[in-house]
């Protein structure tokens, strides 16, 4: 059933991790932020969101996302926080923790790259599975927004 609703979503990516700098697939691995490298971006995020108010806040349950949210200082008592595993990155399965040079000669990796991420990763998920997971979350957000008269997330 379609819901007639207007909601503004503000998406924020987590701060820098060591695996980001090393260009490793981190996906659903619980990699913490890298300090001091992450600090400048987090301070800029805090400043950008300083005057913003949200009706509710959803965040991945991964540590790097929780650290980013804490630094951004947007979680207020009036805006409930929901930790949401469905907001995790793509599950890179066997590719997590690896870099391109470690994978580039593997036939299943080449096929995944050639499919523009549509093939399922061994031990992980496909882009379609990610979309399905996020679609289910968005449906829940719409339902919650309608029930709580929320307009901004």
C-alpha positions as CSV (number, residue, x, y, z in Angstrom):
1,X,0.0,0.0,0.0
2,X,1.4,3.4,-1.0
3,X,1.6,6.1,1.7
4,X,0.9,9.7,0.8
5,X,3.6,11.5,2.8
6,X,6.2,14.2,2.5
7,X,9.3,13.5,4.6
8,X,12.8,15.0,4.3
9,X,15.6,12.6,4.8
10,X,19.1,13.9,5.6
11,X,21.8,11.3,4.9
12,X,25.2,11.4,6.5
13,X,28.1,9.1,5.8
14,X,30.3,8.0,8.7
15,X,33.7,9.6,9.2
16,X,37.1,8.2,8.0
17,X,38.3,4.8,9.1
18,X,41.7,3.2,8.6
19,X,40.1,0.9,6.0
20,X,38.8,3.8,4.0
21,X,42.3,5.2,3.7
22,X,43.7,1.7,2.9
23,X,40.9,1.3,0.3
24,X,39.6,-1.9,1.9
25,X,36.1,-3.1,1.5
26,X,34.7,-2.7,5.0
27,X,31.0,-3.3,4.5
28,X,29.6,-4.7,7.7
29,X,32.9,-5.0,9.6
30,X,32.7,-2.9,12.8
31,X,35.7,-0.7,12.0
32,X,36.1,2.4,14.3
33,X,36.8,5.9,13.1
34,X,40.4,6.8,12.6
35,X,41.7,9.7,14.8
36,X,43.0,12.2,14.2
37,X,42.3,11.8,10.5
38,X,38.5,11.7,11.0
39,X,38.4,14.8,13.2
40,X,38.3,17.6,10.5
41,X,35.4,16.0,8.7
42,X,33.5,15.4,11.9
43,X,33.9,19.0,13.0
44,X,32.7,20.2,9.6
45,X,29.7,17.9,9.9
46,X,29.0,19.2,13.4
47,X,29.1,22.8,12.1
48,X,26.9,21.9,9.1
49,X,24.2,20.3,11.3
50,X,24.5,22.8,14.2
51,X,21.1,24.5,13.5
52,X,19.3,21.4,12.2
53,X,16.5,19.8,14.1
54,X,15.1,16.3,13.4
55,X,11.9,14.5,14.4
56,X,13.8,11.2,14.6
57,X,17.3,9.9,14.0
58,X,18.1,6.6,12.5
59,X,21.7,5.3,12.4
60,X,23.4,2.1,11.5
61,X,24.3,0.1,14.6
62,X,28.0,-0.1,13.6
63,X,30.6,1.7,15.8
64,X,31.8,4.1,13.2
65,X,28.3,5.4,12.7
66,X,27.7,5.8,16.4
67,X,31.0,7.7,16.7
68,X,30.0,9.9,13.8
69,X,26.6,10.6,15.3
70,X,28.2,11.4,18.7
71,X,30.6,13.9,17.1
72,X,27.9,15.6,15.1
73,X,25.9,16.2,18.3
74,X,22.5,16.1,16.6
75,X,20.9,13.6,18.9
76,X,18.6,15.6,21.2
77,X,16.2,14.2,23.8
78,X,13.3,15.4,21.6
79,X,14.6,13.4,18.6
80,X,14.6,9.7,19.4
81,X,17.5,7.6,18.1
82,X,16.9,4.2,16.5
83,X,19.9,2.0,15.8
84,X,19.1,0.2,12.6
85,X,21.1,-2.8,11.3
86,X,19.4,-2.4,7.9
87,X,21.3,0.9,7.4
88,X,24.6,-1.0,7.3
89,X,26.7,-0.9,4.1
90,X,26.6,-3.6,1.5
91,X,27.7,-7.0,3.0
92,X,30.9,-7.6,1.0
93,X,31.2,-11.1,2.3
94,X,34.5,-12.7,1.2
95,X,35.8,-9.3,0.0
96,X,35.6,-7.5,3.3
97,X,39.0,-6.5,4.6
98,X,40.6,-6.9,1.2
99,X,41.8,-4.4,-1.4
100,X,41.4,-4.4,-5.2
101,X,44.9,-5.9,-5.8
102,X,44.1,-8.9,-3.6
103,X,40.9,-9.6,-5.6
104,X,41.5,-8.4,-9.1
105,X,42.5,-11.8,-10.5
106,X,39.6,-13.8,-8.9
107,X,37.0,-14.8,-11.6
108,X,34.0,-14.2,-9.2
109,X,35.3,-10.7,-8.3
110,X,35.8,-9.8,-12.0
111,X,32.2,-11.0,-12.7
112,X,30.9,-9.0,-9.8
113,X,32.7,-5.8,-11.0
114,X,31.5,-6.4,-14.6
115,X,27.9,-6.8,-13.2
116,X,28.2,-3.3,-11.7
117,X,27.6,-4.9,-8.3
118,X,24.4,-6.7,-9.3
119,X,25.8,-10.2,-8.7
120,X,25.7,-11.6,-5.2
121,X,29.1,-11.5,-3.5
122,X,30.3,-14.9,-2.2
123,X,29.3,-14.9,1.4
124,X,27.7,-11.5,1.1
125,X,24.8,-9.8,-0.7
126,X,23.9,-8.4,-4.1
127,X,22.9,-4.8,-4.9
128,X,19.3,-6.1,-5.2
129,X,19.4,-7.5,-1.7
130,X,20.8,-4.2,-0.4
131,X,18.0,-2.3,-2.2
132,X,15.4,-4.7,-0.7
133,X,16.8,-4.2,2.8
134,X,16.7,-0.4,2.4
135,X,13.3,-0.4,0.8
136,X,11.9,-2.2,3.9
137,X,13.5,0.3,6.1
138,X,12.1,3.2,4.1
139,X,8.7,1.7,4.3
140,X,9.0,1.5,8.1
141,X,10.3,5.2,8.2
142,X,7.2,6.3,6.3
143,X,4.9,4.3,8.6
144,X,6.6,5.8,11.7
145,X,6.6,9.3,10.2
146,X,2.9,9.1,9.5
147,X,2.1,7.8,12.9
148,X,4.2,10.4,14.7
149,X,3.5,13.3,12.3
150,X,7.3,13.5,11.6
151,X,8.6,15.5,8.7
152,X,12.4,15.4,9.0
153,X,14.9,12.6,9.6
